[in-house]
């Protein structure tokens, strides 16, 4: 529903329309050879009548339609109000031409033409203001939606991997004592990963080649933490032509979220690692893994993928597809192509 409260620009537009209407009336009366005294008598009343009808109708719309949703009362009061104002204009027309009360037509003519006298003159400026207010409200609505979208995205990004730092610090602590050289490499990969997360914290779409580099660092950390329990294989299905990975985009951190979901919800058993295959096609990244024993101790079970689904919907208006059968869990991440980053 349009907010019909007038602002400064509305009033400026009304006065500009009033000036133009006044000039048009002067030219009309002048070309019709009306005497000067009639011009000076009629025009101020016509202008006042039109403004009165406009502001009355605006107030009634705000009061009875927008605020109270009382459409029948709006119809009744607006009809009566415009008829009363129109009757005053009808009297102006008759008395200005030298007629008296006895010359007025019958009551039915007065009722019909009183409404017409008022409604016809107010129609054009009213439609112009309605159009302006509609455009302003649509612009404001788009701005509010953009702000809401930005807030939702920041909230969703802030919910990713809440225990990530804690787990990695524990791993570093263990490696420093048992394998200092590996701890140094682990810290380097962890540092690289955090540089990526910090540098992309306000970026909603990232090139696939950069996301893949991040995933390799991320999976190195997983490999150090769990040994051979988790295996990652990256396959690029380019077909006849090689895929230009730096022109394929997806939400920032999408691959990390999916890989993290694999680790969180699938526990490996000796001799049966969890194998994750990341297959790149022209339009999507397919991430599939075999199912292991269920990890039920995760407090944020399902949160990561759900947030990623919402981010896909907000940013790209696309659906993240998840399919599950008794042997495999698969996530399809749609890609978009951009010519420039």
N, C-alpha and C positions, 0 to 999 in steps of 0.2 A: 504493500500500500504506500502511495506517495505521501510524504510529509509535506503538508501544504502551508506550513508556517513561512511567512515571507521574510527574506533577508534583505540586506542593503542593495544588492544587485537587482533584486526583484522590484524594489521601489524605484530604483533608477530606470529600469525598463518601463515601468508603469508610467512614469512621468514623461519619458521619451515618447511612448505611444500616445499619451494625452496630448502632447504638443503636436505630434503629427496629425492626430484626429482633429484637433482644433484648426490647424491650417487647412486640412481637407474640407471641414465644414465651412470655413470662411470662403474658400474658392467655390464651393458648391452653391452657397447662398448668393454669392456675388454673380456667378454665371447665370443664375436663375432670376437675376434682377430684383432681389428682395430689397426693400428699403433698409437703410442703415439702422433705424431704430428697432426693426424686427431682428436684424442680425445680432445687435447688442443684447436683445432680450432673449432670443432663442438659444444661442450658442452656449452661454454659461449654464443654462438649465440642462441642456443636452449633456454637456460634459459632467456636471454634477450628478445627473441621473445615472449616467454610465458608470462613474466611479462608485456611486452608492450601491448600484446593483452588483458590481464586481466584488466589492469588499463584503457585502452581505452574503453573497453566494460563497465566497471563500471561507467566511466564518462558519457558515452552515455546514460546509463539507468537513471542515476540521472538527466541528462540534459533534455532528450527528452521524457522520460516516466513519471518519478516522478514529475518533475517540470512543463513541458510544455504539457504533454499528447499528444505529437506528435508521434504517433506510426509508421506512414509510414516513417517519416524522420529517426527514430531510425533504422528501417529495412534497409533503403538505406545506411546510414552512417556506421552502424555496419558491414554490408556486405562488403562495400568498404574498411573499415579500416582493417578488418580481412584478406581480400584478399591481400592488400598491404603488411601487415606484413607477411602473409603466403608466398607471392612471394619472399620476402627476405630470408625466410627459405628454399624455393625451390632452390634458387640460391646457398645457402650454401651447400645444399645436392649435387648439380651437381658439383660445383667447388671443393668441398672437395674430390670428387672422381676423380678429374683430368680432368673433362670435360670442354669445353669452350662454348662460346655463340652460336656457330654454332651447338652445340649438343642439344640445348634446344628443347623440343617438340613443337607442334603447339599451337596456341593461346588458343584453347578451352581446351586443357589439362592443360595449365598453369592456366587459370581462375578457373577451377574446383578444381585442386589440391592445388592452392595457398590458397583458402578458407579452404580446408580440413586440410592443414598443420597447420594452425593457430587455427581453431575451435576445432580440436580434442584434441590438447594439453592443451587448456585452459578450456576444459569442466569440468574436475574433480575438480581442485581447485575452479573454479567458483561455482559449485554446493555446495561445502563444505562451502564457504563463504556465499552463499545465505541461506543455512540452518542455519548457525550461526546467521545471521542477522534476519532471520524470528523468531527464538527462542527468541532473545533479544527484538525484537519489541513486540512479544506476551507477554513477561514478563513485559515490560514497560507498555503495554496497560492494563494488569491486575492490575498493581500497581496504575495506574491513575484511573481506575474504582473503586478500593477499596478506594482511597482517595476521589473520588467524592461521593461514597456511604456514607462514614463517614460524609462528609460535609452536604449532603442532610439530613441525619438522625438528625444531630445536629440542623439543621435549622428547621426541622419539630418538634422536641422536644421543641425547644425554642418558638414555636408558640402556645403551649398548654395553655389554661386557662389564657388569658392575664388579665382578670378582677377578677381572683379568690381571690387574696390577698385583693384587695380593698373591695369587697363584704363582706368578712369575718371580716375585721376590723370594718366595719360599724355594723355588727351583734354583735361583742364583745362590742362595745361601748354602744349599746342599752341594752344588757344583764347586763352589769356592773351596770347600773342605776336601772333596774327593777328587776333583779334576779341575785344577786351576786354569789350565790352558783352554779347556772347553768352556769354562765359566767366562773367560775373556771373549770368546767368539759369541757366546750366548748374549752377553751384555751388548756387544756390537749390534747383533740382530735386533735385540730388544730396543736399543736406542734408535736404530733405523726405523723400526716400526712406529715408535712414538713420535718421531719427527714427521712421519707420514700422517699420523692421526692428528697431530697439532696443526700441520700445514693445511689439512683438508677439513678442519672442523667447521668452517663456514661454507664449504663447497658441497652442493647437493648432488652434482653429477661429476663423474671422474672417468678418464679414458681407461679402456680395458687393459692396455699394456701396463699402466701405472698400478692398477689394482692387482694385476697378476704378480708384479714384483713384490707388492706388499704381502700377498698370500704366500709367496715362497719364503719370505722372512718369518711370517707367522707360523707356517708349518714347520720350519726349522725349530722353533721354540717347542712346538708340540712333540716333535721327534726327540728332542732332548729330554723332555719331561716324561714321556711314556715309552721311549725306545722304539721297538718294532711293532708296537700295538696298533699304530695308525700309519697307513701308507697313502700317499697322494700321487696320482698320475694325471698329467695335463695333456690333453689331445686337442690338436687344432685341425678341424675338418674344413679346410679351405676349399675343397673341390678343385676345379680347374685353375682358379686364381687364388692367390694367397690373400687372406683376410687382413685388412689394414687395421690393426688393433688400436692404433692411436686415434682412429675416427669412430670407434665403437664405444658408446658410453653406457654407464649404468650407475645407480645410486652409490655414493661413496660408502665403502665398507660393506657392500652387499656380499661379496665373496667371503670375507672374514666371518660375517654373521652365519652364513650357511655352513662353513667349515667348523666353526665353533659349535654349531648345533649338532653336527655329527659327533664331535667329541663328548659333548655334554650328555647325549642321550644314548650312546652306544658304548658299552664296556667290552673291550676285547678279552678273549680268553687265550691261553697259551696255544700257539700253533694256528690260530685263526684270527689274524689281524683284521681290523676294519679298513677295507679298501675303498678309497674315495676317488672317483673318476670325474675329472673336470673337463668336459668336452665342449669345445668352442665351435659354434656354427655361425652362419652369416647373420642370423637374427636373434640368437639367444646363447646363453651359457647353460649347459645341462650339468648339474652336479648330482651324481648318484653314489650311493654307498650301500654295501651289504649291511644287514641288521645284526647287531650283537646283543649281548645281554642288556636289559633295560636298566638305565641309571635312574632311580626314582628319588634321589636325594637332592635334586636341584630345586632351589626355591623359586627360580624364575623360569620354570619349565614352560616352553612355548612362547615366551615373551619375545625372544629375538626374531623369530620368523614372523610373528604377528606384527611386530613393529615394521619389519621390512616390507610386509604386504601393504601396510598403511602408507609407507613412504613411496612405494611404487605407485599406489593409487593417487597420492597427492602430487608427486613430482611429474610422473609420466602418463598418468591416467591409463595405466596398464595393470594387468593382473599377474601376480606371481603364482605360478602353478605348482602345487605339491601333489605328488602321486605316491601311494604306498601300497605295496603288496606284501606277501608273507616273507619275501626274500630281499626286497630292495626298497630303499627310500630315495625318491628323486625330486629335485627342485629345479624348475625351469625359470631362469632369470632372463627376461626379455632385454634386448639391447636396442639402443637408438643410435643412428648415425648422424654425426655432426661434421661439417666441413672444417670448422674452426673450433678450437678449445676455448 
